[in-house]
Amino acid sequence: MANKDALRELQQRLAERLQTVREQAPTRNWLAVEMAGHGFLLPLDQAGEIFPLSAVHAVPHSQSWFMGVANLRGQLHGVIDLAGFLGLPRRTPRPVLDPGRETREAARLVAFNGKLQVNAALLVDRLLGLRQAGALQPAPAADDAGKPHFIGQQMADAQGRIWYELDLAALAADEAFARIDA
């Protein structure tokens, strides 16, 4: 009898916690990365697995920002230099991607979440950890006229660094992003 009462109490507490979670406003969480000296926020629900920089095999006749393909856990993923795609000037040299050559240790590949159904990974210069919505404030945008549709609002952290929210689902659906042929 005591076990049944304990089980009922546990179920009641779980039900109360679930109700509390449902009533609270959902919070946004991001993976903070740096590309070409710029801070980007990748939504955690759209970002996939993070991989060390591995061998990327070039694809002939492709755009300069399309680095090639990499075997990530047995699946081929297109590797995109987002900084190059956006036309951002590099503040640091692009990581070496040739097999057998030394690579920059900080560079990583961040795959798109599987639910987006795109086998692609972004080349990022550095991972900068997780960011929560409460730690960031909307920043006034200087000029939104030339901003791509997949770049969301600008955010600023407590140190004043500007972060650009990157909607990976919108990026994956972008026509120019899907066109890798030169």
Backbone bond lengths (Angstrom), bond angles and torsions (degrees), N, CA, C in turn:
res aa  C-N    CA-C-N  psi(-1)  N-CA   C-N-CA  omega(-1)  CA-C   N-CA-C  phi
1 M - - - 1.436 - - 1.526 111.18 -
2 A 1.333 114.98 -39.45 1.466 119.38 179.97 1.524 110.49 -63.98
3 N 1.326 117.49 -36.56 1.461 121.07 178.45 1.521 111.19 -64.24
4 K 1.326 117.74 -38.69 1.464 120.92 178.81 1.522 110.26 -66.10
5 D 1.339 117.23 -41.26 1.463 120.35 178.47 1.519 111.27 -64.98
6 A 1.317 116.56 -41.40 1.466 120.78 178.66 1.525 110.43 -63.92
7 L 1.317 116.86 -40.95 1.458 121.08 178.78 1.528 110.84 -64.93
8 R 1.329 117.19 -42.14 1.475 120.64 177.46 1.528 110.93 -62.08
9 E 1.332 116.33 -42.29 1.470 120.22 178.70 1.524 110.90 -62.42
10 L 1.326 116.29 -43.37 1.457 120.78 178.39 1.527 110.52 -61.90
11 Q 1.323 117.25 -45.69 1.461 120.95 178.67 1.532 110.91 -61.92
12 Q 1.323 117.44 -39.73 1.458 121.36 179.20 1.530 110.58 -64.25
13 R 1.338 116.79 -44.77 1.472 120.24 179.66 1.533 110.49 -63.76
14 L 1.335 117.14 -42.34 1.464 120.27 178.12 1.525 111.23 -62.97
15 A 1.314 117.03 -42.36 1.463 120.79 178.50 1.531 110.78 -62.23
16 E 1.322 117.03 -40.42 1.469 120.53 178.89 1.526 111.02 -65.90
17 R 1.325 117.01 -41.52 1.468 120.44 178.49 1.526 111.43 -64.78
18 L 1.328 116.72 -42.83 1.463 119.63 177.72 1.521 111.52 -61.87
19 Q 1.312 117.00 -39.98 1.461 120.84 178.34 1.527 110.71 -64.39
20 T 1.320 117.10 -40.77 1.461 121.42 178.40 1.519 110.69 -62.56
21 V 1.330 116.46 -43.61 1.458 120.72 179.06 1.518 110.59 -63.36
22 R 1.320 118.03 -41.42 1.468 121.61 179.51 1.522 111.64 -63.66
23 E 1.332 117.11 -35.21 1.461 120.94 -177.32 1.515 112.89 -77.97
24 Q 1.323 117.73 -25.34 1.453 120.46 179.60 1.515 109.60 -75.46
25 A 1.336 114.54 147.19 1.459 119.50 177.12 1.535 108.83 -67.81
26 P 1.313 116.82 137.90 1.463 118.41 179.41 1.531 110.07 -65.58
27 T 1.311 116.02 142.05 1.453 120.23 178.64 1.511 109.64 -105.00
28 R 1.305 114.97 148.43 1.458 120.41 178.22 1.521 108.57 -92.53
29 N 1.304 115.88 137.69 1.453 122.35 175.04 1.518 107.84 -128.81
30 W 1.319 115.75 142.52 1.453 120.94 -176.36 1.520 111.47 -131.33
31 L 1.321 114.24 155.95 1.448 122.39 166.43 1.524 105.59 -94.74
32 A 1.319 116.84 120.96 1.463 121.52 -179.73 1.521 108.95 -89.97
33 V 1.330 116.11 128.76 1.458 122.09 179.49 1.524 108.76 -134.36
34 E 1.327 114.22 162.40 1.459 119.95 176.43 1.510 109.11 -121.62
35 M 1.342 114.91 132.88 1.459 121.59 176.60 1.522 107.33 -136.51
36 A 1.317 115.64 122.68 1.463 122.17 179.75 1.531 111.44 53.95
37 G 1.320 116.32 37.24 1.459 120.78 177.40 1.514 114.71 80.87
38 H 1.312 118.23 0.21 1.465 122.55 -179.29 1.524 109.46 -106.05
39 G 1.326 116.30 142.08 1.455 121.39 178.69 1.523 111.21 -89.44
40 F 1.314 116.27 131.50 1.460 122.17 177.44 1.521 109.38 -125.94
41 L 1.322 115.36 146.62 1.457 122.89 177.41 1.523 108.42 -112.30
42 L 1.331 116.21 116.76 1.461 121.40 178.61 1.524 107.92 -100.72
43 P 1.340 118.42 120.32 1.464 119.86 179.28 1.533 111.00 -56.48
44 L 1.321 116.32 131.83 1.464 120.06 -177.65 1.520 112.38 -61.81
45 D 1.330 117.52 -29.91 1.457 119.09 -179.70 1.530 112.52 -77.53
46 Q 1.341 117.35 -7.10 1.461 121.19 177.90 1.526 112.65 -112.80
47 A 1.323 116.33 -19.65 1.465 120.34 179.67 1.522 108.71 -84.63
48 G 1.310 114.83 147.80 1.454 120.09 179.23 1.511 111.23 -109.12
49 E 1.300 114.89 -146.42 1.451 121.19 -176.42 1.534 111.46 -70.88
50 I 1.324 115.31 150.80 1.458 122.57 178.05 1.521 107.43 -104.06
51 F 1.328 115.78 131.29 1.458 121.80 -177.71 1.523 110.18 -121.70
52 P 1.332 116.56 148.00 1.468 118.06 171.02 1.525 108.40 -66.36
53 L 1.301 115.88 154.27 1.454 120.09 178.41 1.526 108.59 -63.69
54 S 1.307 115.64 120.76 1.460 120.81 -177.72 1.519 109.10 -121.92
55 A 1.298 115.28 -174.76 1.459 120.52 -179.44 1.522 110.53 -61.46
56 V 1.310 115.51 125.81 1.462 122.39 175.50 1.517 106.36 -115.61
57 H 1.311 115.63 124.60 1.461 121.36 -177.19 1.524 109.32 -96.92
58 A 1.311 115.28 123.23 1.462 121.54 -176.96 1.519 111.23 -62.31
59 V 1.322 114.78 149.46 1.461 122.11 176.47 1.529 106.92 -114.56
60 P 1.328 117.52 119.67 1.467 119.40 -178.56 1.528 111.84 -62.77
61 H 1.295 114.95 150.19 1.463 123.64 175.23 1.529 112.36 60.47
62 S 1.329 116.58 36.11 1.461 120.18 177.64 1.530 109.64 -113.43
63 Q 1.321 115.49 166.42 1.459 121.26 179.02 1.529 110.18 -60.16
64 S 1.326 116.75 153.80 1.469 120.53 -178.59 1.526 111.57 -64.96
65 W 1.322 118.74 -27.51 1.458 121.89 -179.90 1.524 112.64 -81.69
66 F 1.322 117.09 -13.53 1.466 120.41 175.98 1.521 106.68 -88.42
67 M 1.333 115.79 105.77 1.456 121.43 -171.92 1.533 111.81 -72.28
68 G 1.314 117.20 -28.32 1.451 121.47 -178.42 1.519 110.07 138.01
69 V 1.323 116.15 -153.45 1.463 120.77 -179.49 1.529 109.61 -122.07
70 A 1.333 114.05 148.71 1.467 120.96 178.26 1.514 108.47 -132.48
71 N 1.319 115.41 146.22 1.455 121.83 176.54 1.529 107.26 -88.09
72 L 1.331 116.02 107.54 1.465 121.81 -179.63 1.524 107.98 -115.15
73 R 1.309 116.10 107.60 1.464 123.45 -177.72 1.523 112.35 54.52
74 G 1.319 116.17 42.11 1.457 120.68 175.01 1.512 115.15 84.13
75 Q 1.313 118.25 3.11 1.473 121.48 177.47 1.521 109.10 -121.21
76 L 1.325 116.05 141.23 1.454 119.99 176.68 1.521 109.58 -80.11
77 H 1.318 115.53 130.70 1.462 122.55 177.82 1.525 108.23 -123.99
78 G 1.317 116.03 136.36 1.450 120.09 170.99 1.524 108.58 -72.39
79 V 1.327 116.63 136.85 1.463 121.31 -179.36 1.517 108.72 -107.59
80 I 1.330 115.43 123.07 1.452 122.04 -174.38 1.512 110.01 -114.55
81 D 1.323 115.56 129.96 1.460 121.55 170.97 1.527 105.81 -88.68
82 L 1.339 116.73 95.03 1.459 120.84 -174.95 1.522 111.73 -61.63
83 A 1.324 117.05 -35.90 1.464 120.04 178.14 1.527 109.59 -59.28
84 G 1.331 116.87 -42.74 1.460 120.74 177.03 1.517 111.84 -66.76
85 F 1.336 117.09 -39.70 1.464 121.43 178.66 1.529 110.63 -61.03
86 L 1.338 116.16 -40.16 1.464 121.08 -179.44 1.527 113.07 -82.08
87 G 1.335 116.78 -9.50 1.460 120.14 -178.60 1.526 113.23 76.58
88 L 1.339 116.31 25.18 1.464 119.83 179.31 1.522 109.91 -79.17
89 P 1.332 117.05 133.15 1.471 117.95 176.05 1.519 110.12 -69.91
90 R 1.305 116.46 137.14 1.469 121.78 -179.54 1.515 109.97 -79.36
91 R 1.327 115.27 133.13 1.462 121.16 174.78 1.519 110.80 -90.64
92 T 1.324 115.34 -20.41 1.470 121.28 177.84 1.516 107.06 -129.11
93 P 1.323 117.92 155.99 1.466 118.90 179.04 1.516 111.91 -62.95
94 R 1.315 116.06 146.36 1.461 120.84 177.58 1.521 108.59 -65.91
95 P 1.349 117.03 142.04 1.467 119.47 -179.71 1.522 111.68 -60.48
96 V 1.312 114.82 147.57 1.464 121.27 175.91 1.522 107.68 -73.24
97 L 1.321 117.64 132.31 1.454 120.95 -176.34 1.525 113.34 -115.83
98 D 1.304 117.84 2.49 1.458 120.26 -177.80 1.522 110.85 -77.58
99 P 1.334 117.47 137.65 1.459 119.74 176.28 1.532 109.65 -61.93
100 G 1.314 115.37 142.14 1.445 120.15 177.73 1.515 114.23 86.19
101 R 1.322 118.12 -12.11 1.464 120.63 177.38 1.515 109.15 -102.31
102 E 1.306 115.64 152.17 1.463 120.80 -178.09 1.529 109.68 -68.60
103 T 1.329 116.61 138.82 1.457 121.71 179.28 1.518 109.79 -112.44
104 R 1.305 116.08 160.93 1.468 119.98 174.41 1.511 107.69 -69.89
105 E 1.319 116.81 132.73 1.458 121.12 -175.24 1.517 113.42 -66.21
106 A 1.311 118.70 -33.71 1.461 121.12 -174.02 1.524 113.13 -76.11
107 A 1.319 118.33 -23.96 1.461 121.07 -176.32 1.520 110.42 -66.74
108 R 1.335 115.18 142.32 1.467 122.11 -179.23 1.525 109.19 -140.02
109 L 1.319 114.14 165.69 1.459 121.85 171.65 1.523 107.20 -111.75
110 V 1.319 116.95 127.05 1.454 121.80 177.31 1.517 107.25 -111.88
111 A 1.327 115.33 112.19 1.465 120.67 -178.60 1.519 110.43 -76.37
112 F 1.311 115.60 154.75 1.461 121.35 172.59 1.524 107.67 -73.59
113 N 1.309 117.08 148.90 1.458 121.44 177.15 1.526 109.04 -61.21
114 G 1.315 116.08 141.75 1.461 121.66 -178.65 1.515 113.83 -57.16
115 K 1.328 117.77 -29.96 1.469 120.08 -179.12 1.529 112.35 -66.91
116 L 1.337 117.13 -17.05 1.468 120.20 177.29 1.525 111.52 -80.53
117 Q 1.321 116.86 -11.31 1.462 123.94 176.15 1.528 112.90 54.99
118 V 1.325 115.20 45.76 1.458 120.89 174.28 1.527 107.21 -137.92
119 N 1.326 116.01 123.09 1.464 120.71 179.25 1.522 108.40 -86.15
120 A 1.311 115.00 82.58 1.458 120.89 -179.73 1.518 108.82 -142.70
121 A 1.317 114.73 155.69 1.457 121.74 176.60 1.524 107.97 -139.19
122 L 1.317 115.43 143.40 1.457 121.13 177.87 1.523 109.52 -95.02
123 L 1.307 115.68 134.94 1.455 121.36 173.14 1.523 107.06 -80.31
124 V 1.317 117.30 119.73 1.465 121.30 177.47 1.524 108.59 -117.50
125 D 1.311 115.66 143.39 1.460 120.66 -179.19 1.525 112.02 -72.37
126 R 1.347 115.26 -38.76 1.470 119.29 -178.65 1.518 109.87 -153.12
127 L 1.323 115.37 144.49 1.465 121.39 169.47 1.522 106.72 -89.56
128 L 1.316 116.76 136.00 1.462 120.19 -177.93 1.521 112.64 -120.04
129 G 1.323 117.46 15.76 1.461 121.16 174.72 1.508 113.72 94.62
130 L 1.327 114.41 -167.92 1.458 121.42 -179.31 1.517 109.84 -98.33
131 R 1.333 115.55 149.49 1.460 121.57 176.31 1.523 107.54 -130.31
132 Q 1.324 115.54 141.84 1.459 121.57 177.40 1.517 108.98 -111.23
133 A 1.321 115.59 154.13 1.457 121.12 -177.11 1.523 111.94 -57.30
134 G 1.323 117.89 -35.88 1.457 120.89 -178.60 1.516 114.06 -65.73
135 A 1.322 117.91 -21.30 1.461 121.96 -178.57 1.526 112.59 -90.79
136 L 1.332 116.99 -2.28 1.469 121.24 -176.97 1.517 110.40 -125.47
137 Q 1.318 115.14 147.52 1.450 121.80 176.88 1.526 109.16 -121.12
138 P 1.335 117.52 144.08 1.470 118.31 175.85 1.527 109.96 -58.96
139 A 1.324 115.99 136.31 1.459 121.70 179.11 1.523 108.60 -107.55
140 P 1.318 116.78 144.06 1.473 118.35 177.91 1.527 109.97 -65.26
141 A 1.311 115.71 130.37 1.467 121.21 -179.43 1.522 109.04 -80.95
142 A 1.324 115.84 134.15 1.460 120.76 179.84 1.526 111.35 -69.77
143 D 1.328 116.31 -50.44 1.460 120.39 -178.38 1.521 108.92 -152.53
144 D 1.316 116.91 109.34 1.463 121.24 -179.81 1.525 112.67 -89.46
145 A 1.336 117.75 -4.84 1.461 120.78 -174.40 1.528 112.66 -61.16
146 G 1.326 118.13 -42.97 1.457 120.48 -177.10 1.517 113.94 -97.51
147 K 1.320 116.78 7.99 1.464 120.71 -176.34 1.529 110.13 -78.76
148 P 1.340 117.51 131.20 1.465 120.47 177.67 1.530 111.22 -63.13
149 H 1.318 116.27 153.96 1.461 121.38 -176.84 1.524 113.72 -65.12
150 F 1.318 118.13 -21.38 1.463 120.76 -178.65 1.528 112.76 -88.10
151 I 1.314 117.76 -2.99 1.466 121.65 173.43 1.520 106.74 -94.59
152 G 1.328 115.41 116.83 1.467 120.75 -178.89 1.515 111.30 -81.85
153 Q 1.301 114.48 -151.65 1.456 118.61 -176.31 1.520 111.64 -72.70
154 Q 1.320 113.96 158.00 1.455 120.41 174.86 1.515 108.32 -87.24
155 M 1.325 114.90 140.34 1.455 120.89 179.48 1.526 107.93 -125.73
156 A 1.316 116.01 154.02 1.461 121.29 176.31 1.519 108.87 -124.72
157 D 1.326 116.13 139.95 1.460 119.75 177.51 1.531 109.41 -93.94
158 A 1.320 117.29 -177.38 1.467 122.28 -176.44 1.528 111.79 -63.62
159 Q 1.333 117.90 -25.77 1.467 121.28 178.89 1.523 112.40 -85.96
160 G 1.327 117.21 -3.07 1.455 121.41 179.30 1.517 114.87 89.55
161 R 1.317 117.56 4.00 1.467 119.89 178.65 1.523 109.69 -72.31
162 I 1.312 115.53 137.23 1.463 121.75 179.05 1.524 109.04 -89.70
163 W 1.335 114.55 135.25 1.459 122.86 178.66 1.520 108.06 -123.02
164 Y 1.319 116.22 142.62 1.454 122.38 177.97 1.521 108.39 -110.56
165 E 1.319 116.19 121.69 1.457 120.23 177.17 1.526 108.45 -73.76
166 L 1.333 116.31 131.33 1.457 121.62 -177.35 1.520 109.10 -116.15
167 D 1.320 116.46 113.70 1.461 122.23 179.38 1.531 108.03 -82.91
168 L 1.331 115.97 101.25 1.465 120.00 -176.11 1.523 112.67 -66.40
169 A 1.326 117.75 -32.45 1.472 120.58 178.27 1.534 109.95 -64.97
170 A 1.321 116.83 -43.72 1.466 120.52 178.41 1.523 110.83 -67.99
171 L 1.337 117.09 -37.03 1.461 120.39 177.12 1.521 110.30 -63.21
172 A 1.328 117.83 -44.84 1.461 121.69 -179.52 1.524 111.66 -62.10
173 A 1.328 116.86 -30.31 1.463 121.20 -179.19 1.529 112.65 -87.68
174 D 1.325 117.64 -7.01 1.462 121.50 -177.75 1.528 110.75 -68.23
175 E 1.320 116.66 132.27 1.462 121.51 -176.55 1.522 112.37 -63.39
176 A 1.327 117.63 -41.28 1.470 120.81 -179.62 1.541 110.37 -67.64
177 F 1.313 117.65 -33.49 1.459 121.65 179.11 1.528 111.02 -67.68
178 A 1.317 115.82 -35.94 1.464 120.70 -178.40 1.533 112.01 -77.93
179 R 1.311 116.97 -17.12 1.475 120.68 -177.60 1.535 109.36 -94.06
180 I 1.311 116.33 94.39 1.462 120.36 -176.40 1.522 113.62 -93.58
181 D 1.353 118.10 -11.37 1.456 119.91 -177.44 1.519 109.86 -75.13
182 A 1.343 114.82 141.95 1.455 120.63 -177.93 1.503 111.30 -82.95
